[in-house]
Amino acid sequence: MRVAVLGAGAWGSTFASVLADAGNDVMVWGRDPAVVARIADQHRSPAVAELVVPDTVRATTDPALAMRGAELVAVAVPAQSAREILTPLAGLLEPGAVVLSLMKGIELSTGLRMSQVIVEALGVPASRVAVLSGPNLAREIAQHQPTATVIAAQDEELARRLTAVCATGWFRPYTNTDVIGVELCGAVKNVVAIGIGIAQGRGYGDNTTATLITRGLAEIARLGLALGADVETFAGLAGMGDLFATCDSPLSRNHQLGRRIGEGMDLEHALAATPGTAEGVKTARSVVELAQRIGVDMPISSAVSAVLHEGQPVDLMGELLLARPHKADGV
C-alpha cells in the first residue's frame, strides 16, 4: 500500500519503519528540513537513536508530494497542533483514502478526540478514520522487541485491512470497533503516567504505583462508559496494556516529566528537560474539562492538572487523594 506518514518525530518515524518492514511504499512528511534530511539521507531518526529507518522509506517537507497517491495517511503530529497542521492539507487527501490516527490526546477547548479532529480538519467521513493505540514505546519497537497494538475503526473490516498493512514478525495488531474507548485510553493514560511519575519522584514505591494504575484505569473507564465506550476495551491492550507500559517505564516521556516534577522541578523546566512532546500536560486540562462537562469524577486527572496548571503543591496532591470519601472498589 502507498502510505503517507504525517509527522517525523519519534513515533511517526518508528511507525513509518514498521510500515516499510511490512512491505508498504512509505513516505514521511515533516516540517523540519534537518530531521527530514536525516531520515531520507542517513536513514536515522534524531528522535530515536535505536531506529534504523529502512532504505525504502522516503521523506519530504512537501505535504503534497507525501500525500500524492497515498491510500493510507497515518497522522503522528502533536495532538494539540493537529487541527492547525491538518486543516491546510485537506485538499491533498486522495479520494477514498483512509486516515489512521497515531495521536493520543483530547483537544483543548473542544474536548474532541483526535479522530473527531481529523474528521473536521481533513473533511473525511468518520467511517474512513481509524485509530491505533497500545503499549508501543518507540525505542523498544525500533529494536524490534515484540509488542502488540490495537487498531479501532467503526467498520471492523477496515480495522482488519489495516492490521494486514502494519503487521510484522514483532509488531502484532489486534482489531476493535470501540473507537471511543481506544482513544480515551490512549489520551488519559498519559495523565495518569504523569501522576505516577510525580509519586515516584517523591520517593513512593510499588504500592503507590499499583494503586494509581488501578484507580487510574477506573477513572478512564468511568469517562469512557459515560461517552459510550465498551467496558471490555479498558481491560485490553489499549487500556491496561498501554497504562502499564506508559506509567512505569523510564522510556515514557509523560512518566519522565512527572518524575522531574516530583523531584522538585517546575513545569517549565521539566518540559525543557523532557525530549519530545509529553502529551499528558495539556491533555490533563482538557480531560478534566470534558469530565466536568459530563459529570464524571476523575480525581487523579484533576489532581495532576491542579499540580501542572494551578500551582497546587505536589505533596498536597497525595493528601487530597487519600482524604477522599471511602467507597467500594471497582469502577
Secondary structure as UniProt FT lines:
FT   STRAND          2..6
FT   HELIX           10..21
FT   TURN            22..23
FT   STRAND          25..29
FT   HELIX           33..37
FT   HELIX           38..42
FT   STRAND          44..45
FT   TURN            46..47
FT   STRAND          48..52
FT   TURN            55..56
FT   STRAND          58..60
FT   HELIX           63..67
FT   TURN            68..69
FT   STRAND          72..75
FT   HELIX           79..81
FT   HELIX           82..86
FT   HELIX           87..92
FT   TURN            95..96
FT   STRAND          98..101
FT   TURN            108..110
FT   HELIX           114..122
FT   HELIX           126..128
FT   STRAND          129..133
FT   HELIX           138..142
FT   TURN            143..144
FT   STRAND          147..153
FT   HELIX           156..166
FT   STRAND          171..176
FT   HELIX           179..201
FT   TURN            202..203
FT   HELIX           206..226
FT   TURN            227..228
FT   HELIX           231..235
FT   HELIX           237..241
FT   HELIX           242..247
FT   TURN            250..251
FT   HELIX           253..262
FT   TURN            263..264
FT   HELIX           267..273
FT   HELIX           280..294
FT   HELIX           299..309
FT   HELIX           314..322
//
